[in-house]
Amino acid sequence: VAPALVSEHLLSGDSGGRTPLGKSLEVACDLLTGSSKDGHIIIATDDAPSDEARYEQALKECHFGVHSVLVDFPSSGTPDPQRAKQWYDTYVTATDSAQLFHILEDFAYDLVV
């Protein structure tokens, strides 16, 4: 997938539980497993995975830090902070696309430096 398309969709504010987060997390963990460096995964989510059981299983099996930006735009559902505490190593909430962009930048910078 072209990065520009991902960025455009991510910052659009359109959400609704259609993202296959379980499969996405499995792929990310598999890619990092082949790396010689410690890895971290940043997930931007409306907290509505399409297959919650698969997502929870992928989280349990992932041996890398999983960090989340909970997307709480007017068009999305309200994320559950209690569940986020259980699922993620760290999480923050973004309420608009500009804030989401800056949070993702900050997360990436903090994890690399």
N, C-alpha and C positions, 0 to 999 in steps of 0.2 A: 504494500500500500504506500502510496506517495505521502511523504511527511506533510506536504501542504494540505492534502485532503484530510489527514488526521487532525491537523491543527484547526482547519476551518470547521470541521464538525465538532471538535472538542469545545471550541470557544463559542459555538452557536447558541448554546443554552438548551438545545433540544435533547431531551433524555426521556427515559420511560421504561427501563428494565429490559431492553432488548440486547444488551451487550453480553456476549458469552464470556464473562469474566473468568469462569473456571478454566476454560480452554486457553484463554489468553494468559492466565497465570501459569498454567502448565508449560506453555511454550516458553515464557520468560524464564522460568526456573530451569528448563532444559538447556536453553541458550547459555545461561550463567554457569551451569554445571560444567560445561566444557572450558570455562575460563580459568585462568590461573589466579585471578584476582578475587577479592571479596566483592560480592555483588549486593546491590540494593534494587528493589523494584518500587517504582512510584505508580500508583493507580489513581486515576481520576474517576470517581464513580458517583452515581446518584443513589447508591446504596440499595439498588434493586437488581441484583444479578439475575440473569435469565434462568439459571439453574443453581439455586442456593446451596443445595447439598453438594454438588460438584465443586462449587467455589470453596466451601468450607473444607472439603477434603484436600483440595489443591493447596489451601493455606496451611493445613496441618503437615503436608508433605514437603513444603517449600523450606529449604534450609538457609534462606537468605532473608535479609530485612525487607519487610513489605510495609511500605508507607503509603498513606492514602490522603488524597484531597477529596473531601466529601463535597459534592456539588449540590448546593441548596439554592438553585435558581427558582424564580417564580413558576417556571414551567415544569419543574421536577417535584418529586415527592420530598418530604422532609427526612433527611438521614437520621439514623438512630445512634446517638453518641455512645450509648451503653454497649451496643454491638460493636461499634468501631473500636472501643477499648479492648474488647476481646479479640478482634480480628487482626488489628494492625499494631506494628511496633510504634508508630507515631501517626497522628492524623491531624488535619486542620480542615476547616470548613470555608468554602468560597461561596459568596452570594451573588457574584456577577462575573462576567467573562474577563474583565480587566484584572480583578482580584485573582481569579484563577490563573491567569497568565503569570502574574508576579509570584504567586505562591509556588507554581511549578518551577519557575526559575530559581527561587530561593531554595527549594527542596534539592534540586539538582546540584546547585552550588555547594550547599551544606554537606551533602553526601560525598562529594568529590574532594572537597578541601579538608 
